[in-house]
Amino acid sequence: MLSDIIDVLADPIDGTPLSGADDFSRLVSESGHSYDVAKQGYITLAGGAGLRYTGDDTAMVNSREVFLSRGHFAPFVEAVSMAVNDVLEDAGVPDNAHPVICEIGAGTGYYLAHTLDDVHGARGVGIDVSVAAAKHLAKCHPKVGAVVADAWARLPLRDESVDAITVIFAPRNPAEFARVLKPGGEVIVLTADAGHLAELREPLGIIDVEEGKVKRMIAQAEGHLVPVGESWPVEFEMNLDQDSITTQIGMSPSARHIDPADLKERILALPPSMKVTARAMITRLAKV
C-alpha cells in the first residue's frame, strides 16, 4: 500500500516529501502539489510535462499476467530474489529492518511480489509507465505501493531512500538510480541474452537479442554506477504449449511488430508443445 512507502516517495516536480491526505485518497507535497490516488490503489506521479509514453496496453498486460502466473519464468524470479538478498546482506542491512525494494518497469508486480515474500520485512515500490499494469501492480502484494511514472524522468523518490533497485527486462536511468540508492544499495539488472527464446525466433519471425547488451549497459552507466563483480547467466528450458507461446509473444515488444493474423497462423504451425530456452544475465551495479 502507498501508506507503507510514504516515507520514500517525493514530488516528481521538485523532490519535496509527500504525505497522505484525506485518508490517503491523495498525496500532498511540502511545496503544495496534490496527486489523487486512483480507486484501484495506484498513484500517478509525473512532472509538469506529464507522461511521454503509455507503456504496455491492456492486451499486453493480460498476456503478461497469464504467462508469468504459469511459472514459466520462475528461475528468473528466484535468481533476482537471491541477488537482492545478497545485496542487503553485503550492505549490512539488519534482519529487523524494513528495507525498500524498488522495481522499475514492474509491470503486474509478479517479480516484486515474489521478492518481497523472500525478503523478511521488506517494502516494495513498483514503478511503471503503464496505467493498465498499475491496476494489477497495486494489488499484487500488501506491501507494494504502485506508482505510475516515467523511468526516464526524475523518479518520484527521495534521495538515498532505496536499499535495492531491480530492473527486469526494463528501462534503466543510471543517474536517477544513483541518486535514490542508499549508501551500500545496489541495482540488480536482469538482461535478456543472445539466444533467449531462440527456438521461436525463426518460425515466428522474431528478431534475436543483440550481442553485447550487458557491456553497453555498463558503459552507459559510467559515472553513476559500477559493476559489482562479474555478471552471471541464468538459463533454463521451458515446455511451452501454443497458448503459452501466444501469451509470451503477446507480452513482448514483438506483439507490436507482427500482424496478429500472421502471428496466429505461425503459432498454429508449431508443434502442440515444444522446448524453449530462456537465457538472461544478472548484473549487480553499485553507485560510484
C-alpha positions in Angstrom: 0.0 0.0 0.0 1.1 3.6 -0.6 1.0 4.3 3.1 3.8 1.7 3.7 6.1 3.6 1.4 5.1 7.3 2.0 8.5 7.9 3.6 10.1 7.1 0.3 8.0 9.0 -2.2 8.7 12.5 -3.4 7.1 15.2 -5.5 8.1 14.5 -9.1 8.3 18.2 -9.8 10.5 19.5 -7.0 11.5 16.4 -5.0 9.9 17.5 -1.7 8.5 14.8 0.6 4.9 13.6 0.1 2.4 12.9 2.8 -1.1 11.3 2.8 -4.2 13.5 3.0 -7.9 12.8 3.2 -7.4 9.2 4.4 -4.8 8.7 1.7 -7.1 9.5 -1.1 -4.5 11.9 -2.3 -0.8 12.7 -1.6 0.4 16.2 -1.0 3.9 17.6 -1.2 5.5 20.1 1.1 5.5 22.5 -1.8 1.7 22.2 -2.1 1.3 19.9 -5.1 -1.5 17.4 -4.8 -1.8 14.0 -6.5 -5.0 11.9 -6.4 -4.8 8.2 -5.6 -6.8 6.1 -8.2 -9.6 4.0 -6.9 -7.6 0.9 -7.8 -4.9 2.0 -5.3 -2.1 3.3 -7.6 -0.9 6.9 -8.0 0.4 8.8 -11.0 3.4 10.9 -10.1 4.6 12.7 -13.2 6.3 16.1 -13.6 4.9 19.1 -15.3 5.4 17.6 -18.7 3.3 14.6 -17.8 4.0 11.1 -19.2 5.6 10.9 -22.6 4.7 7.2 -23.0 1.8 5.0 -22.3 3.7 1.7 -21.9 2.0 -1.7 -22.3 -1.6 -1.7 -23.2 -4.3 -3.9 -21.6 -3.8 -6.8 -24.0 -0.1 -6.9 -23.4 -0.6 -6.7 -19.6 -3.2 -9.5 -19.6 -0.8 -11.7 -21.7 2.0 -11.0 -19.2 -0.2 -11.8 -16.2 -1.2 -15.2 -17.8 2.3 -16.2 -18.9 4.0 -15.3 -15.7 1.3 -16.8 -13.5 2.0 -20.2 -15.0 5.5 -20.1 -13.5 7.5 -20.3 -16.8 10.0 -17.7 -15.7 10.2 -18.9 -12.0 14.0 -19.4 -12.3 14.4 -15.7 -13.2 12.4 -14.8 -10.1 14.5 -17.0 -7.8 17.7 -15.6 -9.3 16.6 -11.9 -8.8 15.4 -12.6 -5.2 18.7 -14.3 -4.3 20.6 -11.3 -5.7 18.5 -8.9 -3.7 19.2 -10.9 -0.5 22.9 -10.9 -1.3 22.9 -7.1 -1.8 21.1 -6.5 1.5 23.5 -8.8 3.3 26.6 -7.2 1.8 25.2 -3.8 2.8 24.8 -5.0 6.4 21.0 -4.3 6.5 19.8 -5.6 9.9 17.4 -8.6 9.9 14.8 -6.5 11.8 14.9 -3.6 9.3 12.3 -2.9 6.7 14.3 -2.4 3.5 12.8 -0.7 0.5 13.0 -2.6 -2.8 12.0 -0.6 -5.9 11.3 -2.3 -9.2 11.5 -0.2 -12.3 9.1 -1.3 -15.1 7.4 -3.5 -12.5 4.5 -4.5 -14.8 2.0 -6.6 -13.0 4.2 -6.9 -9.9 5.0 -10.6 -10.4 8.7 -10.4 -9.7 8.4 -7.7 -7.0 5.7 -9.7 -5.1 7.9 -12.8 -5.0 10.9 -10.9 -3.9 9.0 -9.3 -1.0 7.9 -12.7 0.1 11.5 -13.8 0.1 13.0 -10.8 1.9 11.8 -10.6 5.5 10.2 -7.3 6.4 10.8 -5.7 3.0 8.6 -3.0 1.5 8.2 -2.5 -2.3 7.8 0.4 -4.7 6.6 -0.7 -8.1 7.1 1.9 -10.9 5.7 1.5 -14.3 4.5 4.0 -17.0 1.5 1.8 -17.9 -1.8 2.5 -16.2 -3.1 -0.9 -17.3 -0.1 -2.5 -15.5 -0.5 -0.3 -12.4 -4.0 -1.7 -11.8 -2.5 -5.1 -11.3 0.6 -3.9 -9.6 -1.5 -2.1 -6.8 -3.0 -5.4 -5.7 0.0 -7.8 -6.3 1.2 -7.7 -2.6 0.1 -5.9 0.6 3.5 -4.3 1.0 3.7 -2.9 -2.6 3.0 0.8 -3.4 2.1 1.1 -7.1 3.3 4.3 -8.9 2.8 5.3 -12.5 5.8 7.3 -13.5 8.3 7.8 -16.4 11.6 5.8 -15.7 13.4 8.2 -18.0 12.5 11.3 -16.0 13.1 12.3 -12.4 11.9 9.4 -10.3 9.3 10.3 -7.6 11.6 9.0 -4.8 13.6 10.8 -2.1 17.4 11.0 -2.2 19.1 7.9 -0.7 15.8 6.2 0.2 16.0 2.8 -1.6 18.0 -0.2 -0.5 17.8 -2.1 -3.8 16.5 -1.5 -7.3 15.5 -4.3 -9.6 15.3 -3.8 -13.3 13.9 -6.9 -15.2 13.9 -6.5 -19.0 13.0 -2.8 -18.4 14.5 0.7 -19.0 17.4 2.0 -16.9 18.2 5.5 -15.6 21.7 5.3 -14.1 21.8 8.9 -12.8 18.5 8.6 -11.0 19.3 5.2 -9.7 22.5 6.6 -8.1 20.5 9.5 -6.6 17.9 7.4 -4.9 20.0 4.5 -3.7 21.1 4.4 0.0 24.8 4.0 0.8 25.6 0.4 0.1 22.5 0.0 -2.1 22.7 -1.6 -5.5 20.8 -2.1 -8.8 20.1 -5.7 -9.9 19.5 -5.9 -13.6 18.2 -8.9 -15.5 19.0 -8.5 -19.2 17.9 -10.8 -22.0 20.9 -12.6 -23.5 21.5 -13.7 -27.1 19.7 -16.9 -27.7 16.8 -16.1 -25.4 13.7 -17.9 -26.8 15.9 -19.0 -29.7 13.6 -21.8 -30.8 10.8 -19.3 -31.5 12.9 -16.8 -33.5 12.9 -18.3 -36.9 9.4 -19.8 -37.1 7.7 -16.7 -35.7 9.9 -14.1 -37.4 11.2 -12.6 -34.1 14.5 -10.7 -34.0 17.1 -12.2 -31.7 18.6 -10.3 -28.8 21.7 -8.4 -29.9 25.1 -9.3 -28.7 26.9 -7.2 -26.1 23.9 -5.8 -24.2 25.5 -6.0 -20.8 28.7 -4.3 -21.9 26.7 -1.4 -23.4 24.6 -1.2 -20.2 27.7 -0.9 -18.1 29.2 1.7 -20.4 26.0 3.8 -20.4 26.1 3.8 -16.6 29.6 5.1 -16.4 30.0 8.0 -13.9 26.9 6.9 -12.0 27.1 3.1 -11.4 29.8 0.5 -11.5 29.5 -3.3 -11.7 30.0 -5.4 -8.6 31.8 -8.5 -9.7 31.0 -10.3 -12.9 27.6 -10.7 -14.5 26.3 -14.3 -14.4 23.9 -16.2 -16.6 20.5 -17.7 -15.8 19.5 -20.3 -18.4 16.8 -22.9 -18.4 14.4 -24.8 -20.6 10.6 -24.4 -20.6 7.9 -26.6 -22.0 5.5 -24.3 -23.8 2.2 -25.2 -25.4 0.8 -23.0 -28.2 -1.3 -20.9 -25.8 1.7 -20.1 -23.6 3.7 -19.2 -26.7 0.9 -16.9 -27.7 0.9 -15.1 -24.3 4.7 -14.9 -24.2 4.8 -13.1 -27.6 1.7 -11.1 -26.6 3.5 -9.6 -23.6 6.7 -8.7 -25.6 7.5 -5.8 -28.0 7.1 -8.4 -30.8 3.3 -8.0 -30.2 3.5 -4.6 -31.7 5.5 -5.6 -34.8 3.8 -8.7 -36.1 0.4 -8.7 -37.6 -2.0 -10.7 -35.2 -3.4 -12.8 -38.0 0.1 -13.7 -39.3 1.3 -14.5 -35.7 -1.7 -16.7 -35.1 -1.0 -18.7 -38.3 2.7 -19.1 -37.4 1.9 -20.3 -33.9 -0.6 -22.8 -35.2 2.1 -24.3 -37.4 4.3 -25.0 -34.4 4.1 -28.4 -32.5 1.4 -28.6 -29.8 4.2 -28.3 -27.2 7.9 -27.5 -27.6 11.0 -26.9 -25.5 12.1 -23.2 -25.5 15.3 -21.9 -23.9 15.2 -18.8 -21.6 18.5 -17.1 -21.3 19.5 -13.9 -19.4 22.3 -12.2 -17.5 22.2 -10.8 -14.0 24.4 -7.7 -13.2 24.8 -6.0 -9.9 25.6 -2.3 -10.0 26.7 0.0 -7.1 26.7 3.8 -7.2 30.1 5.4 -7.8 
